[in-house]
Each structure stands twice: as structure tokens, then as C-alpha cells.
Amino acid sequence: MPTTKAVAVMGSGAWGTALAKLLADAGNEVRLWARRDDVAAEINSTRRNAGYLPGVDLPPGITATTDASQALDGVTTVLLAVPAQTMRANLETWNDHFASGATLISAAKGIELGTLMRMSQVIVDVTGIDTSQVGVISGPNLASEISAGQPAATVIACSDSGRAVAVQRMLNAGYFRPYTNADVIGTEIGGACKNVIALACGMAAGVGLGENTAAAIITRGLAEIMRLGIAVGAKGATLAGLAGVGDLVATCTSPHSRNRSFGESLGQGETLTSAMEARGGHVVEGVTSCESVLALASSYDVEMPLTDAVHRVCHKGLSVDQAVIALLGRSTKPE
């Protein structure tokens, strides 16, 4: 029978599974959609998702399924935790199963290649629902730490404050503090861009550079994120908060950050292909985002030198050493 008490999480990667655990810990019935039969079966039988969150026990309130219609049946709150570049294709498949008036929350961080749309724009474009039904969750939210019950905070951004508060309450577990915000644009820009800057931090660490360099990259990375965000309509306060500075610091400094560790591998001389293969094909959003973020910045005539350097390393064959030299060789100017 359909129920309005259940919450659907579409995507069983590390972040999707962590969100499902968080929602279940907060007392919700959770339906977790998995792309692969073996992942759904493992979650239901062993209460584990070892490929994405090794060593984490999942609570009984989670039911995994590969059947999207079953996951979405009667559900009025849906968290979309698939990779940014697959969001559109997945939504096209799921569109007929969303309940009328449902709240759709993007948990993906990226800008769509080609269209240069943020994820909330992709959701509206595919589903045709009102923008007030679409929200975003973003912040310094490393899945491994959240799944371990470590204290963390996030932002739920939605133009409809009532929907934002409803999702806030669903996620309010004892160890997780969600804040609300009406600035969807700023929340998404911060989440998309920070992965690229984290790649730069990882690359610098990989070639042996230290904390001064990391601090400079984070600070100047924030400056270019702010330039882009304000150009597209974000509020500076959002980017100075959890969805901006908070997420940027966590992703740039943590060894649990997939983007930072990937950048470190590139800095140590691995190729893009070998670094991808070493991670079992797990998505590293910043590798794609550097291309779409740079294109978006170009369309607004916004300068993003760190993003450009990461793009050239990932997609144009520039070495990390050459990228460092190019950045240091830029003309001096006031901060």
C-alpha cells in the first residue's frame, strides 16, 4: 500500500547510503533505490553496502530495491543522490513515478555538461514541476563520517520555506544538524565548484607542497567560487557559510574526500585512466565539473584560474608541475 510516511533515496552510492542511514536514524521509513541487483540484495540481507560504505551497519528502517516504481510509490519526499551527469537520464526514467506535489531534493553536486544547468534546473526541465517543489542538500558532508555518527551540519535550500523545514525535520538526527536557506543557486554553485578546488589541493599535496599552498588554494578557490556565484545570482552569505566555505574546507582537506585523494594521485604521476581504475569506477565529480564549471564561468566572463588549471591537467594533458608554474607565473595584482 502507498504511504506518505516513507522517504525515497534514489542512489545507493556512499552519499545516498549515508543519507538513507541518516533518515532511518531520525525515525523515517526509507526506500533506497539501487542501480544494481547485488547492491540491493546485500543491503537487504546483510545490512551492509560494503562497496561504498565498508564497515557500516545499516538500520532496519531501510529497504533497498532496484524497482524505481516501488521506491517512489506514494512517496512525497525524494532525495536524488545519483551522479550529476546521470541526473537527467535517471529523471527521464523515473518521471512517471513521482507523486503529484512531491518535494524533490538534489543531493548531487555538479553542473550538467552541454546545458550548463544546475541540478535543480535539470529537475525542473525534465519533470516540469514548479521550482518551489525542488530543493538542494549541500554542506561539509563526508559520507564516511556521517555514517559513523560523527557530528555534522548541512544546508537544505528551497524557495518554499515550508518544504525546506519539512526536510530539515526529517534529517534532524542527534548527530546531524540541518539548516535551511532560500538561496538554491548559491548552495548549488558552492557544491559544484568545491570539488574542482579539492582536486587542485590534492594535486598540490601529490607533488609535495605543504599547508601554505593548501591554504592559498582554498582561499583563492573561494574567491573564484564567489565571483561565479554572484555572477549567476547567488548570495555571498551562502558561499561564506556551510554550503560554501564549510564544504570547501572539508573536501579540500580530508583524506576521505574522493576528489582530494584523486587529485593527489594525479600529482603523484598517475594518469587520469589509472587513477579512475584504482577507484573501481567510483565517480569523481570534480573531473567532469571542471569542464562544465569553466564553461559556465566563460559564459559570464568570470575568471577562474584554478578551475582552468585543473581542467587543463584533467583534459588537456598539462602536468601538475606545469600547472603550478603557470599559476605562479600569472601577473601580480591586488587581492
Disulfide bonds with the S-S distance in Angstrom:
none
